[in-house]
Amino acid sequence: MEPSADLSTILNRILDTAADNLRVAKILIQLGLDPNNITFDALFNRLIEIVLANITLTNMPKSPARRLQPLLV
């Protein structure tokens, strides 16, 4: 006997369970997402937006030439 559940059904059950969990719902609300209508695509896109918004020039590593510049003068 083969299991009748496909991947999308399993993922939908996981999302429904997560949305019912109060802690997860609070996190989703803080991320600006609706816990009653959440998809992996929406969650992934929002997380990417947050990560990209927090990248600044000070967080980017300096090039090796810039690190050696005081030694070359």
C-alpha positions in Angstrom: 0.0 0.0 0.0 1.5 3.3 -1.1 1.0 6.5 0.9 -1.6 8.8 -0.8 -0.2 12.1 0.4 1.9 14.0 -2.1 4.4 16.7 -1.3 2.1 19.7 -1.7 -0.4 18.1 0.8 2.4 17.5 3.3 3.7 21.1 2.9 0.1 22.5 3.3 -0.4 20.5 6.5 3.0 21.8 7.8 2.0 25.4 7.0 -1.4 25.0 8.6 0.2 23.6 11.8 2.7 26.4 11.8 0.1 29.1 11.3 -1.9 27.6 14.3 1.1 27.9 16.5 0.9 31.2 18.4 4.7 31.8 18.6 5.1 31.2 14.8 2.0 33.4 14.1 3.6 36.3 16.1 6.8 35.9 14.2 5.0 35.9 10.9 3.1 39.0 11.9 6.4 40.7 12.8 7.7 39.8 9.4 4.7 41.5 7.8 3.0 38.2 6.7 -0.5 37.0 7.3 -0.4 33.8 9.3 -3.7 32.6 7.9 -2.6 32.9 4.3 1.1 32.0 4.2 3.1 30.2 1.5 6.7 29.1 1.4 7.2 31.5 -1.6 5.9 34.5 0.4 8.0 33.6 3.4 11.1 33.1 1.3 10.6 36.3 -0.6 10.1 38.3 2.6 13.2 36.8 4.2 15.3 37.7 1.1 13.9 41.3 1.3 15.0 41.6 4.9 18.4 40.2 4.3 19.0 42.4 1.3 17.7 45.5 3.2 20.3 44.9 5.9 23.3 44.6 3.6 25.4 47.8 3.9 28.8 48.8 2.7 30.2 48.5 6.2 29.1 44.9 6.3 30.8 44.0 3.0 34.4 42.7 3.3 37.2 44.9 2.2 39.2 43.9 -0.9 42.7 42.5 -0.2 44.2 45.5 -2.0 42.5 47.9 0.4 43.6 46.0 3.5 47.2 46.1 2.3 47.1 49.8 1.2 48.7 51.2 4.4 51.6 48.7 4.0 52.2 49.8 0.4 52.6 53.5 1.1 
